[in-house]
Amino acid sequence: MRNIKLTIEYDGSRFNGWQKQSDQRTVEGELEKAIKRTTGEEVKLIASGRTDTGVHAYGQVANFLTGCTIPGEKFLYAVNDRLPDDVSVKASEEVARSFHSRFSAHRKTYRYVFLNEDVRSPIYRNYAYQVKHELDFKSMKKAIKHFVGRQDYSSFVANRSNKQKNIRTVYSTRIRKDGNFIEFEIEGNGFLHNMVRIIAGTLVEVGHGKRSPDSIPGLIECKDRHLSGHTAPAEGLYLLKVFY
């Protein structure tokens, strides 16, 4: 059996997340169907991680085992011919049997996109968090620096049942403004459920002056989800890259 690694891009708007479900349209489900039509095999994709309903990806990674003889670098062409237009394999290759998309990953980068306009945009409704009232970009830029480091992010996780496992290392954060768009990027060794979206919601509250940028260290230290910001909507979130 050969181990094939796929790098995948998708528009999450019409998917009920990554994970396959019997009664829902999912990214994993569409990919596994396309691979079966290509190889004749029932395969089980292993992803770098699940994405929620509405979340997008430029660089999701998954791998699967196959007995098919198609060269690894040619898989993307064969599979893409059988995929819908909102998901595409951007690269494919044969890798060592020991490679595991989830456990072999050592860091990921996410982007969160805000559209700061008072009038809603129908075009970007599925691709950005549309925030009314002007955001203070300088305060947001100051706030994101406090998220860098090895810290307990219990204040920024949806599921609070495993507090002892909520330590993560954030290597870098970046934020930029382009017209009415603000893009926030974060790179770390792993992310908790809804962690990036809760950070994004907290940044909006900083931008609106509801909390100080200097309050972030105390918010991290208190380890209390009830004190951090709201969970920003899924449509603004993009998985950019997984590093191995």
Helices and strands as residue ranges (DSSP letters): E 2-10, G 12-14, H 27-39, E 46-47, E 56-66, G 72-74, H 75-80, E 87-95, E 107-116, E 129-131, H 137-144, G 145-147, E 149-152, G 154-156, G 163-165, E 167-178, E 181-188, H 195-207, G 213-215, H 216-222, G 225-227, G 234-236, E 237-243
